[in-house]
Amino acid sequence: MAIPERPASPVTGSDKDGTPGYRADLANVPDAIPRPEPRTAAGNKSPYTVLGKTYRVKPVPHGHRERGLGSWYGTKFHGRKTSLGEDYDVYTMTAAHKTLPLPTYVRVTNLENGKRAVVRVNDRGPFHEDRVIDLSYAAAYRLGYANKGTALLELEVLDPMAPEWVAKRAGRAYREPAVATRPPVADALPDVVGGADPGIPDASGEGGLRRRVWLQAGAFRSIDGARNLQRNLASLLEQDVTIQTVAGWHRVRVGPIADDAVLDDARKRLAAARLAAQVVTE
């Protein structure tokens, strides 16, 4: 939803921070949409010192989480340059963090009420020992704590290349891949992280009937590892990618695939992405 027309500047010329006079439809300000962006040296100086304390920018993996108090900053800083050199805007979904690379996209959850928002971290701060993030006024308003200053928040660093965000940028609806659970079997699988899975029958049918064919790209003890691979495969292929849980192992499989040409195309796409997969049948 588009943001309605608003004044060019909320409240300016004050030495004290505050809330904007124009607040219509702040609840409908859209989330930031994660996208790949270059990280400039100017926005990521490390180490740097503020108020006598030295900070170092720390690259973190996607999925990294932090919990702590979050605050917000408002009209005093509206129009001023952020650490990335952009104008701060109280009406957009942005944030400041002391050590995350700039820009970084994070999902912020207010642990006091369950409300969520996705913000783009483009600034440094808050420089208080007890706080982990400073949100724009719009983001704090969305999370329901703009009227009290701080709240207990959780941050999750997002991957712009995750299928959810690739689909969002392309204007497509995203469908979460299914996780299939199968009854346990007697034979335990070996500790495999690649496509190999000993004991799986070959692709030849019995009695002249073709059996169901899959591409297996991995088998994991950890469901998180399986889900990460599932998301990567779903972004590369048009076929369904499922997780089949058998005797504590989570098999990541593409299919079933009924057409040889489709099977060959899927294998080529995975090979181009340097992902190994084994043809299995059931």
N, C-alpha and C positions, 0 to 999 in steps of 0.2 A: 504494500500500500504506500502510495506516495505521501510524503510529508506535506501538510498544508502550507500555504504561504505564511511566512512569519517575518518579523522584523529582521533587518540585516544584523543587528546587534541586540542582545537581550538587555543587560544592564552594564554600562561601562563607566569607567572613571572612578571606581571605588577601590579603596585599599583593602577592603574586607571581602572575603569570598561570600557568595550567596547564590540564591536560586533565581532562575530566569523569570521575568515577569510574564512571558508568553509560554504557556504549558499545554495548549490544546493538542490533543492526540499524541502526547508523548508515549502513551502505552502502545501506540502503533508504529513507532519508529522501528524499521526493520533491522533484524540482526545483521551484523557484518557477515559477509560470505567469504570463507577462506579461499585464498587463491595463491599460487606460487608467486613470490616477490623476491627480488634481489635484496640482499642486506648490505647496506652501504657502510663504509668505514666511519663516516661522520656520525651516523646514528648508533654505532656500536663501539665507541671508544672504550678500551679496557686496558688497564684499570682506570677508574675515574674516582675523584674524591669530592664529597659533598658534606659540609658541616663537620669537617675533620675526620670523616669516616671514608675508607676506601672500599669500593665495590668492583667486582669483576663480572663481566658478562659470561654467562654459563649456558652453552648450548645444551638442550635437554631433548630426550627422545619424545616422539609423539606418544600421547597417552600419559605423560608425566603429570602428576597431580600435586597440588599444594593446598593446605588449609590454613586459615588464619583470618584475622580481621581485615575487612575491606572498608575503604572510605570512598569519598567522591570529591571532585573539584568542579567549581562552577564558574560564575560570571566574572570573577576577578581575573581568570586566565583566558576567557573567551577571546579568540582572535590572536592570542600570543603564539609564538612558534613552539612546537613540540620538539623533542630531541631529534626527530626525523626531519625537522625543518618544515613541517606542515602546520597550518593554522589549527589551533585547538577549537573545537566546536561543541558546545554543551549539548547540542541536539543530535549528535551522532554517537554510534556505539563504539567507543574507543576506551583505552585504558592506559595507565602508567604502571610500570613494574621496574624494580631496581636492577634485576640481573638477566631477565629473558632477552634473547636477541630481538632486535627490532627490524621489521615488524614480526610479531608472532600472533597467531589467532588462538584464543582460548574460549572454552565454554565455562561460564561462571554460574555456579549454583548457590543460591542463598539457602544455607542449611537450616535457617530458622523458619522458612515458609515453603521451601521447595521450588521457588521460582527460578527460571534459567534465562540466560542471554548469551549470545556469542558476540565477543568484542575483538577488536583489532588493537593490539598493544603497540603504540607508536610513540610513547613518551617514557621518561624516567620518573621514579617516585613510587610510593610516598616515602619520604625519608624520616620515618618513625620506626622505632625498633619493633613495635607491636603490630605493624600492619604489613600485609603482603601485596596489596594492589589498591590503586586509586582509579575508580571508574569515572567516566563522564557522567554528568548529571542525568542524561537520558537513560543510561544503563542502570544507574542506581535507582532511578524512578521505576524502571521496568522490574527490578528485583525487589522493590517494595521497602527500601530503607532510606530513600532520599530525605524523609522527614525527620530522621533521627541521627544521621551522620555516619554510623558504622554498622556492620553486621558480620556475622560469622559466615565466611564464604569458602567454597571449594573451587579451585581452578583446574581445568583439564586442557593440556596443550593439544591442539587439533592438527591433523595431517591434511593439508590442502588437496593432496592427491588421493585421498580416500574416496571410494565410489560415491558416497553421499554428496560430497562437495563437487566432484566432477559432474554429476548429474544436475546438481543445483545450478552450476554455472552455465550448463547447456540448456537450461529451462526444462529439464525432464524430471518426472517423478522418480523417486528412488524407492526401490523395493528391497527390503532387508532380505538377504539370502536365507533360505530355510535351513534349519538344523534338524536333521533326521536322526532319530534314535532307534537302533535295531536291537532285538533281543540278544543277550550275551551268548557267545559260543564257547565251546570247550577249549579250543586252541588259542593260546595267547599269542599276540603278535610280538615280533622282536622290536627293540628300541630303534625305530626308524624315523628320520626326519625328512628323507627324500621320498621318491616315488616307489621304491622297492617294497614289496610285501610278499615274502616267500609263502608258497602254499596256495596262491591264487590260481585258479585254472586258466588255461590259455583261451584264445578267442575262438577256437573251433567248437561248433555245436555238437550236440549229441542227437543221434537219430535224424540228422539232416535239418534240425531246427536251429536257427541262430539264437544264441543266448544274448542277454542284455549286456551291452558293452559300455564301460566307463573308462575315463582317464583318471587315475589316482596320482595326485601330486604330492601327497605327504600323509604321514601317520604320526600323531603326537600324543604324548601323555598329557600335555597341557592344553586345555580348551582355548586359552588365549592365543597360543601359537597357531592352533588350527583356524581360529577365526581371523587372525591376521592374514594367513595365506588365502583363506576364503575370500576376503575383501579384495586382495590383490588380483586373484583370478577373475572375480566378477567384473573387475574394471577392464579386463583384457578380452573376455569372451562373451558371446551372446547366449551360450548354453547355461543351464542351471548349475550352480556350484553348491553342493551340500556337504554337511559334516555328518558322517555315519559313525556312531559310537558303538564300539564292539569291545567287550571285556576290558573297559577302562582306556581303550585307545580311540582316538578321534581321527578318523580317516577323512581326508579332504578329497572329494571326487567331483568330476565334471561329467554330467550326463544324467540318465543314460543317453547314448548317442546311437541312433539307428542307421545313419547313413555314412558310408565309408569316406565320402568326400568331406563331409562335415568333420569327421574324426581326424582326417589328415590335416585339414585347415586348423583345427584346434591345437594339434601337436606342433604345427609350424609356428603358430602364434606364441605358444609357450616357449618353444626353443629360441625364438627371437628375443624373448624376455629373459633368457637364460634360466628357465625353469624346467626341471626334469619332470616327466610324467610317464607312468606305466599303463599300458592297456590291460584292463582286467575285465573279467566276465563273471556273470552270476546266472 
